[in-house]
């Protein structure tokens, strides 16, 4: 976790140099394509039958995005990309689940020009994730892979709001899982869903 916070702090301290750029990653007044980088923090949990790991867990978001204006008359943008994101839940150091995903969001954004340099962009859309690594620990007994108990595929909905100042971008929001990520255990059906508050910073080009 210290490495995550150090990386985020480093980007924040670099923000004044980002602001010297005179143009944003996109224009609300014309058709355009933009690219971006994202780095951030999420606070996740797993709801449902995974009560032994109930509780918030901090994790990393890291990704790249591409966006496209889809309307000539309205500042509506379609944004997608690829993220590495850490989720799961944690009761204490002896009871937790780590779920690491590669995720593709498909977000609709609506741009509102607040000033010459600032735009606000609320967004909503589905996310599609695939588990690539993880670890579960229960009462001190660790399992190499969380996916002995969890399904790798996860579909969710992401909603929130972003703001761009020149090329510097900040967003926050919430992501809730639609897919039941729990596997059946001993012929017993279980239910568990991911959820996470997130804040990301980055740049648009």
KATACOR-V333859 format. One record per residue. PHI is phi in degrees with one decimal (NA if undefined). Layout:
phi
PHI
PHI
//
This chain:
phi
NA
-59.9
-65.2
-62.0
-64.6
-64.3
-65.5
-66.0
-61.6
-61.2
-66.7
-63.0
-68.9
-83.0
-56.1
-57.8
-72.4
-61.7
-67.4
-73.0
-67.6
-93.7
-133.3
-82.7
-77.0
-157.0
-119.0
-76.3
-103.1
-150.0
-67.0
-162.5
-117.7
-132.6
-125.7
-152.8
-118.5
-134.8
-140.7
-168.6
-125.3
-122.4
-116.0
-110.5
-154.7
-119.2
-96.6
110.9
-84.2
-87.4
-67.3
-70.4
-122.8
-65.9
139.0
-80.0
-137.7
-86.2
-152.0
-101.2
-116.7
-148.6
-169.1
-128.2
-131.5
-137.0
-130.9
-143.8
-73.2
-110.4
-134.0
-78.8
-106.4
-130.9
-75.5
-107.0
-121.8
-109.1
-124.4
-138.1
163.9
-136.7
-121.1
-103.0
-137.8
-106.9
-132.0
129.3
-151.8
-147.9
-88.6
-160.9
-69.1
-101.8
-142.3
-159.5
-136.1
-103.9
-127.2
-108.5
-126.6
-99.4
-131.1
-118.7
-92.2
-130.4
-111.7
-99.0
-121.1
-116.8
-92.8
-123.3
-80.0
-87.8
-151.6
-60.7
-109.5
-119.6
-127.4
-111.6
-135.0
-66.0
-149.5
-157.0
168.4
-80.7
-128.8
-128.2
-126.6
-129.5
-69.5
-119.0
-163.6
171.6
-149.8
-118.6
-133.4
-132.8
52.0
85.4
-95.5
-96.3
-111.0
-62.1
-124.0
-67.9
-83.2
-70.2
-110.0
-124.0
-74.7
-75.4
-79.8
-144.6
-116.6
-145.4
-124.7
-114.3
-140.8
171.6
-147.2
-115.3
-141.9
-118.8
-119.1
53.6
-95.9
-79.4
-127.4
-136.1
-144.2
-146.1
176.5
-136.2
-126.1
-122.3
-81.6
-97.1
-74.4
-75.8
-89.4
-86.0
-83.9
-70.7
-122.4
51.0
61.4
-112.3
-78.8
-115.5
-131.1
-155.8
-134.7
-79.0
-152.8
-158.1
-84.2
-141.6
-138.1
-126.0
-123.7
173.5
-136.6
-113.1
-119.6
//
